[in-house]
Amino acid sequence: MTTLSHAPVSTRPIPNPKRSLITRLNMGTGIIVGAIFCWGTYYAMRAGRDMTDSHNVNKVLLASMLMWSFGFLVGIGALIGPFRWLIGKDLTAEEQLYLAGDGQGVKRYFKYCTDHKVVGIQYLVGVMTMLGVGGTMAMMIRTNLATPGSHLVTPNVYNSLVGLHGITMIIAMIIVATGPFGNYIMPIMIGARDMAFPRLNALSWWVLFTAIPVLCSAWFLGGIPTGWTAYAPLSDQAGPGMNAFLATIIIFAVSTAVAGMNITTTVIAMRAKGMKWNRVPIFVVGATISVALAIPAFPTFMLAMIQTGMDRTIATGFYDANVGGSGWLYANLFWIMGHPEVYVILIPGVAALMEIAPVFVRKPLFSYNAAIAGFAGIAGLSVLVWAHHMYMSGWMPSLNGPFMITTEFISVPTGLLFLVLVGTLWRGRPWMKLPMLSVYAFLWNFLIGGITGVYLSDVPADNYLHGSMFVTAHFHYTLMGAAFTGAMAGLVYWFPKMTGRMLNERAGYIAFWLIQIGFNVLFLGMFMAGAEGQPRRVADYAFVYEHSNMISTAGAYSVGIGMITLLWAVVHSWRNGKIAPMNPWGAKTLEWTVPYPVPLENFDVEPIITSDPYGYGKAAN
Amino acid sequence: MSTDTEFHIHHDSAEKVGRRERLGVRLLIVADGSFVFGMIFSWFYLRNLNENNAWLPKGVHTFTTASGYTAAIGLIIAALAHRAGEMNHGLRRVSSIVVFLALLIGAVYQWHQMAHMPFIAHDDNGRPFYNGAYASNWVLVAGANMFHYLLGAFVALGLVIRGYRTKLDPVLEEWRQRTAGSWFTWIAISGILCAIAASFK
């Protein structure tokens, strides 16, 4: 795909970092300053306030949580750059190099490091942690549902489990591909030396990091009773734990906007010479469309959270019908974000599989343009379908028909994605390595997820299925069965580049089959229960649903064991795995032209792109 | 040209860095625009729904139609002053100071307006609340204006200080002026849009 020019990228000698404030700040100082800001705000605001008034409690808690986040950023040094800009003394060369983590070893992972590869690894570890926490909650939910009348957890705890599992997994899935691979791999794939805004790149990660303890604090504040959708007015009336949810989403929306802007700018403005738009690797296109979609989508979610927060703290009435508010306003704002968000999750996973398929069948990607049209069509239509989540809410019944049509129409660009993958596999001789298995798993899972989605987009069918386990099974098939499968394939595929080692293949295969078989058992069982009428988000159920729930729980345990196996494979291989060659898969994209460890500026010489990235089987390549 | 305090470890030209920063800010404006769109949607949605006739309950005082525009005046002056500085380099230092002062004074005025909202009522226990959806939306719009004022003032203060420093890359500084101009223009537009919405009682 590439030729390399021989113009040196850097001739400037790397100076030694000065001992300045920047060198003394790290995650530890961030936590200390964050804790001081948090507790300081808490005690300062408590003083003289009537803490029996729920508005005051919410005010104090929400402010403390947001100040924790701000304090952490102060403590880790995130605001040094803006402050230095303000006073006209920009960071020196030494300081910029120090921030890039040059020569700091493992310590840089605990600092405000601007190197995109460090940020990618931070995201990877963060995502795995979130998946672990969210997965543990899922296991508790399934264990509770294994038999009717189970009292493993109380109904209130069950509600919180469902809500916190939901939001933890949604956040994890939003960043599961664009976080680790969008940061580590994508800049190298386009021949860039870093992200467009390295300091903002670090900011997006550390802002997100501050949301994790905030969300966890919900448990200690009574949990959340609302599910991950946090529908108003229930969220207006919920206990103190709800503040943690609101603060998490507000913080997360900031992180997403910054990350989305950074990735989009990087791809538009920093591609290597010769990398025209039709030569951009498909994963890069998918990740960019996904984050570009997130840029306008998430602020409306943030707005809904701010309005809820205002209702809870200063007694406004956005969602209180007594003073002119409406729960439908929340539902609209939430789903205007909520449905595009599904595609923000899905597209990078599918794009990763499209990146992988040509490599393992040694054929060009079938119809690159159709893939772009598919992604663009999905992104465009995704903002016109939100009210299909509200068919049964009573909001504007006259609009059900139009929204049904736009929703069903979205299966056209989605079908293009299928065609591209099937066309790529067609008459190929696949090299059946672990990443390739995920392509087949995706096709199976997403077929089921997609077809059941057509049922749910249909108003009469939704009338029966709405609010049932059928819906839960459907969105797990799309988010976990499709998007997570794509991300898992990406992890195995890019693991050698990110860690310098090959993933343990045997453990990887065991994990793959346990997860995929368990997943299908779990959610096919759930389709059964849903079709029979079992409602979702309910801690107990009638005996008639016993068998399908038992099947689902058995599948869940298989997924759980598979996830633990995958985690073991990742950790073990990272430490002791076989040393990976520079290009173990024989792929043609740029990331495989750089050694491990990848140099600070990625390329010793500037790459110049002379052909498309999928020229497999062509004589010229 | 001295570039003692301006250095890019990735060695891109100031021109490239400047263009990139402008694109980044414009993307952030898209995000902020989505938020403002959401606020305006909330305003008209709740106004037209008029749930329980409580958009504007009887006896609740309102701001005048001009109040939204007066709250946005600082944003508008800042955008115009910055534009004047961009068109005439001789005015740049003065215009930067005008921009900063306009935003600072605008923020103080916005704070004053928020502290003296006429529609705050009290419940039976004497606790204050915003009576009616109109009141709720007003306080949100005012808060968004306040956010724009403060962020704009931060940027403007940076431009004032940097205008007096000589050891900065003039090409990059020129781009940063343009980039800041995009932001100032947007927050002025946002202020006007919110003012138009707020004029529908």
HADDOCK unambig.tbl for C-alpha pairs under 7 A between the chains (distance, minus, plus):
assign (segid A and resid 85 and name CA) (segid B and resid 158 and name CA) 6.72 0.50 0.50
assign (segid A and resid 86 and name CA) (segid B and resid 157 and name CA) 6.91 0.50 0.50
assign (segid A and resid 86 and name CA) (segid B and resid 158 and name CA) 4.12 0.50 0.50
assign (segid A and resid 87 and name CA) (segid B and resid 158 and name CA) 6.29 0.50 0.50
assign (segid A and resid 87 and name CA) (segid B and resid 161 and name CA) 6.05 0.50 0.50
assign (segid A and resid 87 and name CA) (segid B and resid 162 and name CA) 6.86 0.50 0.50
assign (segid A and resid 88 and name CA) (segid B and resid 158 and name CA) 6.98 0.50 0.50
assign (segid A and resid 88 and name CA) (segid B and resid 161 and name CA) 6.25 0.50 0.50
assign (segid A and resid 88 and name CA) (segid B and resid 162 and name CA) 4.82 0.50 0.50
assign (segid A and resid 88 and name CA) (segid B and resid 165 and name CA) 6.71 0.50 0.50
assign (segid A and resid 89 and name CA) (segid B and resid 5 and name CA) 6.08 0.50 0.50
assign (segid A and resid 90 and name CA) (segid B and resid 5 and name CA) 5.32 0.50 0.50
assign (segid A and resid 90 and name CA) (segid B and resid 6 and name CA) 6.02 0.50 0.50
assign (segid A and resid 91 and name CA) (segid B and resid 5 and name CA) 6.59 0.50 0.50
assign (segid A and resid 92 and name CA) (segid B and resid 5 and name CA) 5.66 0.50 0.50
assign (segid A and resid 92 and name CA) (segid B and resid 6 and name CA) 6.89 0.50 0.50
assign (segid A and resid 92 and name CA) (segid B and resid 7 and name CA) 6.52 0.50 0.50
assign (segid A and resid 93 and name CA) (segid B and resid 7 and name CA) 5.78 0.50 0.50
assign (segid A and resid 93 and name CA) (segid B and resid 9 and name CA) 6.72 0.50 0.50
assign (segid A and resid 96 and name CA) (segid B and resid 9 and name CA) 6.75 0.50 0.50
assign (segid A and resid 97 and name CA) (segid B and resid 9 and name CA) 6.87 0.50 0.50
assign (segid A and resid 193 and name CA) (segid B and resid 10 and name CA) 6.69 0.50 0.50
assign (segid A and resid 196 and name CA) (segid B and resid 20 and name CA) 6.98 0.50 0.50
assign (segid A and resid 257 and name CA) (segid B and resid 31 and name CA) 6.73 0.50 0.50
assign (segid A and resid 261 and name CA) (segid B and resid 24 and name CA) 5.81 0.50 0.50
assign (segid A and resid 261 and name CA) (segid B and resid 27 and name CA) 5.69 0.50 0.50
assign (segid A and resid 261 and name CA) (segid B and resid 28 and name CA) 6.49 0.50 0.50
assign (segid A and resid 262 and name CA) (segid B and resid 24 and name CA) 6.78 0.50 0.50
assign (segid A and resid 265 and name CA) (segid B and resid 20 and name CA) 6.69 0.50 0.50
assign (segid A and resid 265 and name CA) (segid B and resid 23 and name CA) 6.51 0.50 0.50
assign (segid A and resid 265 and name CA) (segid B and resid 24 and name CA) 5.92 0.50 0.50
assign (segid A and resid 269 and name CA) (segid B and resid 20 and name CA) 6.37 0.50 0.50
assign (segid A and resid 295 and name CA) (segid B and resid 31 and name CA) 5.25 0.50 0.50
assign (segid A and resid 296 and name CA) (segid B and resid 30 and name CA) 6.18 0.50 0.50
assign (segid A and resid 296 and name CA) (segid B and resid 31 and name CA) 4.80 0.50 0.50
assign (segid A and resid 296 and name CA) (segid B and resid 34 and name CA) 5.25 0.50 0.50
assign (segid A and resid 299 and name CA) (segid B and resid 31 and name CA) 6.18 0.50 0.50
assign (segid A and resid 299 and name CA) (segid B and resid 34 and name CA) 6.09 0.50 0.50
assign (segid A and resid 299 and name CA) (segid B and resid 35 and name CA) 5.07 0.50 0.50
assign (segid A and resid 300 and name CA) (segid B and resid 34 and name CA) 6.59 0.50 0.50
assign (segid A and resid 300 and name CA) (segid B and resid 35 and name CA) 5.59 0.50 0.50
assign (segid A and resid 300 and name CA) (segid B and resid 38 and name CA) 5.85 0.50 0.50
assign (segid A and resid 303 and name CA) (segid B and resid 35 and name CA) 6.37 0.50 0.50
assign (segid A and resid 303 and name CA) (segid B and resid 38 and name CA) 6.99 0.50 0.50
assign (segid A and resid 314 and name CA) (segid B and resid 129 and name CA) 6.73 0.50 0.50
assign (segid A and resid 315 and name CA) (segid B and resid 129 and name CA) 4.82 0.50 0.50
assign (segid A and resid 315 and name CA) (segid B and resid 130 and name CA) 6.14 0.50 0.50
assign (segid A and resid 316 and name CA) (segid B and resid 129 and name CA) 6.19 0.50 0.50
assign (segid A and resid 316 and name CA) (segid B and resid 130 and name CA) 4.95 0.50 0.50
assign (segid A and resid 316 and name CA) (segid B and resid 136 and name CA) 4.96 0.50 0.50
assign (segid A and resid 317 and name CA) (segid B and resid 130 and name CA) 6.96 0.50 0.50
assign (segid A and resid 317 and name CA) (segid B and resid 132 and name CA) 6.78 0.50 0.50
assign (segid A and resid 317 and name CA) (segid B and resid 133 and name CA) 5.97 0.50 0.50
assign (segid A and resid 317 and name CA) (segid B and resid 136 and name CA) 5.95 0.50 0.50
assign (segid A and resid 318 and name CA) (segid B and resid 133 and name CA) 6.18 0.50 0.50
assign (segid A and resid 318 and name CA) (segid B and resid 136 and name CA) 6.36 0.50 0.50
assign (segid A and resid 321 and name CA) (segid B and resid 51 and name CA) 6.09 0.50 0.50
assign (segid A and resid 321 and name CA) (segid B and resid 52 and name CA) 6.84 0.50 0.50
assign (segid A and resid 322 and name CA) (segid B and resid 52 and name CA) 6.72 0.50 0.50
assign (segid A and resid 323 and name CA) (segid B and resid 54 and name CA) 5.23 0.50 0.50
assign (segid A and resid 323 and name CA) (segid B and resid 131 and name CA) 6.15 0.50 0.50
assign (segid A and resid 323 and name CA) (segid B and resid 132 and name CA) 4.57 0.50 0.50
assign (segid A and resid 323 and name CA) (segid B and resid 133 and name CA) 6.10 0.50 0.50
assign (segid A and resid 324 and name CA) (segid B and resid 46 and name CA) 6.99 0.50 0.50
assign (segid A and resid 324 and name CA) (segid B and resid 50 and name CA) 6.04 0.50 0.50
assign (segid A and resid 324 and name CA) (segid B and resid 51 and name CA) 4.71 0.50 0.50
assign (segid A and resid 324 and name CA) (segid B and resid 52 and name CA) 6.15 0.50 0.50
assign (segid A and resid 324 and name CA) (segid B and resid 53 and name CA) 6.80 0.50 0.50
assign (segid A and resid 324 and name CA) (segid B and resid 54 and name CA) 4.21 0.50 0.50
assign (segid A and resid 324 and name CA) (segid B and resid 55 and name CA) 4.91 0.50 0.50
assign (segid A and resid 324 and name CA) (segid B and resid 132 and name CA) 5.34 0.50 0.50
assign (segid A and resid 324 and name CA) (segid B and resid 133 and name CA) 4.77 0.50 0.50
assign (segid A and resid 325 and name CA) (segid B and resid 46 and name CA) 6.47 0.50 0.50
assign (segid A and resid 325 and name CA) (segid B and resid 51 and name CA) 6.50 0.50 0.50
assign (segid A and resid 325 and name CA) (segid B and resid 133 and name CA) 5.73 0.50 0.50
assign (segid A and resid 329 and name CA) (segid B and resid 42 and name CA) 6.82 0.50 0.50
